[in-house]
Amino acid sequence: MALELEGRIARKFNVQTGTSARGAWSKQEFILEYQEGNFPTQVCLNVWGDEKVRELDKYQVGDKVKVAFNLSSREYNGRWYTDVRAWRIEPASAPAPAPSQGYNYVQSAGSYSAPTGAPMPSADDMSAPLSDDDLPF
């Protein structure tokens, strides 16, 4: 299951390293703060492996990012542990672009809106009825 969150890096912890039966490993945890309704919420995520740790190193505390992650849980000695593992981190998306400089016709209301500074259409321009089918054939 792949999920995504967009938020701000609130804290980064030190890189942890070790050796297991499968070889050397590295891991780094970080706190992502995101908006949940009216209140900010924080979640602790981690990245595994040298490549992912280097990817996280590109971002500083306060940077806005979009994180793709997986959730998994495992049982150990009767207790359950949940892992929130980030597998992609990228800059947060930019705000939506400004509307185009054309006229926005609304058929149901029979009205239009023009961008600031745009010339108003003449009565001849508005006399033709709007159609759902704007194809020329």
C-alpha positions in Angstrom: 0.0 0.0 0.0 1.5 3.3 -1.1 0.4 6.5 0.6 1.4 10.2 0.3 1.6 13.1 2.7 2.6 16.7 2.0 4.0 18.7 4.9 7.0 20.4 6.5 10.0 18.6 7.9 9.8 19.5 11.6 12.9 17.5 12.8 15.6 15.2 11.5 17.3 12.6 13.8 20.8 11.3 13.5 21.6 8.6 11.0 21.7 5.1 12.7 24.1 2.4 11.3 24.7 -1.2 12.1 25.5 -4.6 10.7 23.1 -7.5 10.4 23.4 -11.0 9.0 22.6 -9.4 5.6 25.4 -6.8 5.9 25.7 -3.1 6.8 22.6 -0.9 7.1 21.8 2.7 7.7 18.5 4.4 8.7 17.4 7.9 9.5 14.1 9.0 11.1 12.4 12.4 10.6 9.2 14.1 11.7 6.8 15.4 9.1 4.2 18.0 10.2 1.1 18.1 8.1 -2.3 19.7 8.3 -5.1 17.4 9.6 -8.3 19.4 9.4 -7.8 22.5 11.5 -4.9 21.2 13.5 -1.2 20.3 12.6 -0.3 16.7 13.1 3.1 15.1 13.2 4.3 11.6 12.1 7.6 10.0 12.5 8.8 8.4 9.2 12.1 6.7 8.4 14.3 6.0 5.4 16.4 2.9 5.0 19.7 2.5 3.0 22.5 4.8 2.1 20.7 6.1 -1.1 17.5 7.1 0.8 19.5 8.7 3.6 21.4 10.8 1.0 18.0 11.7 -0.5 16.7 12.9 2.8 19.9 14.8 3.4 19.0 17.2 0.5 16.2 18.6 2.7 16.5 20.8 5.7 14.2 21.3 8.7 11.4 23.7 7.6 11.4 22.5 3.9 8.0 21.6 2.5 8.0 18.1 0.9 5.7 15.4 -0.5 6.6 12.0 0.9 5.4 8.7 -0.5 5.5 5.9 2.1 4.4 2.4 3.0 2.9 1.2 6.3 3.8 -2.1 7.8 3.4 -3.7 11.2 5.1 -6.7 12.8 4.7 -8.6 16.1 7.6 -9.2 18.5 7.1 -10.8 21.9 3.4 -10.1 22.0 3.8 -6.4 21.0 3.1 -4.8 17.7 5.4 -2.3 16.0 4.4 -0.1 13.1 6.9 1.1 10.5 6.2 4.2 8.4 8.9 3.9 5.7 9.4 6.7 3.2 10.4 5.5 -0.3 10.2 8.9 -2.2 10.8 12.4 -1.0 10.3 15.4 -3.3 9.7 19.1 -3.0 6.1 20.0 -2.3 4.0 21.0 -5.3 3.8 24.6 -6.2 0.5 26.5 -5.8 -2.0 26.2 -8.6 -1.3 28.4 -11.6 -3.2 31.6 -12.1 -6.3 31.3 -14.3 -5.8 31.9 -18.1 -6.2 35.3 -19.5 -9.3 34.3 -21.6 -12.9 34.7 -20.8 -14.6 32.2 -18.5 -18.1 31.5 -19.8 -20.6 29.8 -17.6 -23.5 28.4 -19.6 -25.8 27.6 -16.7 -25.7 31.2 -15.4 -25.4 32.7 -18.8 -22.7 35.0 -17.6 -19.0 35.5 -18.0 -16.1 36.8 -16.1 -13.1 38.6 -17.5 -9.7 38.9 -16.0 -8.6 42.2 -14.5 -7.6 44.7 -17.2 -9.2 42.7 -20.1 -11.5 44.5 -22.5 -15.2 43.8 -22.1 -16.7 41.8 -25.0 -19.3 43.6 -27.2 -23.0 42.6 -27.3 -22.3 40.9 -30.7 -19.7 38.6 -29.0 -22.3 37.5 -26.4 -25.3 37.1 -28.7 -24.5 33.5 -29.8 -25.8 30.9 -27.4 -23.2 28.7 -25.7 -23.2 25.0 -26.5 -22.0 21.9 -24.7 -20.6 20.8 -28.0 -17.8 23.1 -29.0 -16.5 20.8 -31.7 -16.5 22.4 -35.3 -18.0 19.3 -36.9 
